[in-house]
Amino acid sequence: MKQKGSITSAQEKMRGRIRSDIVQQIRKIVEATNGQAGAPIRVLQKVQQLVGYLPPEVLEAISREMRIPLSELYGITSFYSFFSMVPKGKYVVQVCMGTSCYVKGGQKILDALYKDFGLQPGGITPDGKFSLETVRCIGCCGLSPVLAIKEDVHRKVKPSQLKKILSAYR
């Protein structure tokens, strides 16, 4: 299910074709990393910071500028979890679905996020504030179920607490 919502100005730039100013910035990033070890990863990181994510049009532009196969860039972006080919919210909500969190209510948290905010894994709220990811383990099994937003880990979360937790980030 695709979610509608507001798009940021950077995301707006990606509709259809890439604006020439974005292409120029990509070109500068490529030139600054030319010849360095791990250049594709560095370029992808910097461009993702610029745009917010790595849509196909951006990957094609990077491929042209770096003169490397598009398949290589797709391989890198799909391998490393810190790259995203879909827009993310200002705050990424990570719900732990490891065994302990799942058993103690992780799925109930996901259900409540969908019911109350229209959020599902991989989705983004209409206002662009939050996106949702499920993760295998946050490392807080004794505090299950947990969710993380930025560096904050919320412990022993109950679905009834979600509105209060998320309102702190608005």
Buried (B, 14 or more C-beta within 10 A) or exposed (E): EEBEBEBBEBBEBBEEEBEEEBBEBBBEBBEEBEEEEEBBBBBBBBBBEBBBBBBEBBBEBBBBBBEBEEEEBBEBBEEEEEBBBEBBBBBBBBBBBBEBBBEBBBBBBBEBBBEEBBBBBBBBBEEBBBBBBBBEEBEBBEBBBBBBBEEEBBEEBEBEBBEEBBEEBE
